Amino acid sequence: MTVEIQVSNTRECAEEVGEIRISNTRECAEEVRGDAEDTHAPSNNNNNNHSNKNKLTLLPLIFLIYFEVSGGPFGEEPAVKAAGPLYAILGFLIFPFIWSIPEALITAELATTFPGNGGFVIWAERAFGPFWGNLMGFWKFLSGVINNAAYPVLCVDYLKIVFPIFASGVPRIIAICSSTVILSFLNYTGLAIVGYTAVVLGLISLVPFYIIGLVSIPKIHPHRWLSAGQPGVKKDWNLYLNTLFWNLNFWDNASTLAGEVRKPQKTFPKALLLAGLLTIIGYLVPLLAATGALDLEQKRWDGGFLAEAAGMIVGDWLKFWIEIGVLLSGIGLFEAQLSSAAYQVLGMADLGFIPRFFSRRSVWFNTPWVGILLSSMITLCITFMDFTTIISSANFLYSLGMLLEISSFIWLRKKYPKLHRPYQVPMGIPGLVAMCLVPAVFLVFVMVMGKLLSYLLAVGVTVLAIASYFLMNFCKSRSNCLKFSEQKENRDEEESGTNHEIVTS
């Protein structure tokens, strides 16, 4: 039997036997019910029973985005070590405006216009065709799972301050492996559970840093904020920029969950705004407190120093709370990133880039178990890389994907000027180019400063993506080979919409 799902952005709403037509117009938005209500993205027959009551609402989406991007100020310390308090403060104050806000605006417009699992993969495919959509998928997926490998390492780095046994050897390996497996299983239990878990984890892990901010006020000497570093300490601009970039990117990762969000056209812009405020304040408060209240010992500002600073400013009880908080934040970071990667795999299977097997959902929890398993296995293999190498490699691949994403954003505006966009950045194409210029230059700069391993990894992933694209096309031509979701597209600008059809046999 053939089930056709047509996703339309035209001004018609219709329901016929054997097909579902989903409209993204305001006139029809309240008429369509069930799973069809909020998506016009690809969906296969494994998705059709996904109840609307299990979809993400505003509050859990805010914290999932927050954990995709930040998860707290854990990991911002190397910026002070690399360049001193002044540049660290300026970085976390200015960088969000020239990088984070443009990225969030791009995500808000495209995620509400094309709200389906797959996110940026859909955007690149709509802009430039399936070859580029596939390439985007590989770049972003690998950058995500590589980035996720940093969180178990970061958790154990904080944990070893309290329990030195985890500093090296077999105990460290056991701690990293066991945490990866347990957290992957939690993700398997459902996105709604992960979302509300993120809310609780976020609140518990943020509170101690606001306590530092309050208690440090009488102890702060503002002139300390103006220090460009201790004499004789050489600035490490590569570490500085990678730290800023790693702590303030991945705003678009939550777009791969758009098909799981209730009313994404309304929810996504609000969630991005509130998550942005939460992130920026969360970085600046402890940074200003610790650099202003303590004498500068620049070489001590490694990962985990904020916990020691809390002990010096407030007391050991708060240091212990932050140690617990970093573990909880690491859980939230891991869960958010794993969810994004797993649903991206689901979206790529729905789009027909990879076999339909990868879109399988759990019978019990309706989660993409194949995507979760694949992402977790790759993450576990990468976990034992050096922390700095992990960040550099993730940043390089992410930069490639973001350059393609920025190009897709601008080209979609030109290609479909009449397309209804529930949220639209209030600029014409020249304004959009100007807005994206600084982020694009910075992306190129990050890539130029990448390590040799980052270049080799990027070349390897690109070659793998191209080979996979042609191999999958060959398999599609053989009816007795692998099963794929097939796309039939009909784009009609005169109707101000985009028809997107998937046929699953």
Buried (B, 14 or more C-beta within 10 A) or exposed (E): EEBBBBBBBBBEBEEEEEEBBBBBBEEBBEEBEEBBBBBBBBBBBBBBEBEEEBBBBBBBBBBBBBBBBBBBBBBBBBBBBBBBBBBBBEBBBEBBEBBBBBBBBBBBBBBBBBBBBBBBBBBBBBBBEBBBBBBBBBBBBBBBBBBBBBBBBBBBBBBBBEEEEBEEEEBBBEBBBEBBEEBBEBBBBBBBBBBBBBBEBBEBBBEBBBBBBEBBEEEBEEEBBEBEBEEEBEBBEBBBBBBBBBBBBBBBBBBBBBBBBBBBBBBBBBBBBBBBEBBBEBBBBBBBBBBBBBEBEBEBBEBBBBBBBBBBBBEEEBBBBBBBBBBBBBBBBBBBBBBBBBBBBBBBBBBBBBBBEBBBBBEEBBBBBBBBBBBBEBBBEBBBBEBBBBBBBBBBBBBBBBBBBBBBBBBBBEBBEEBBBBBBBEEEEEEBBEBBEEBBEBBEBBBEBBBEBBEEBBEEBBEEBBEBBEEBBEBBEEEEEEBBBEBEEEBBEEBBBBBBBBBBE
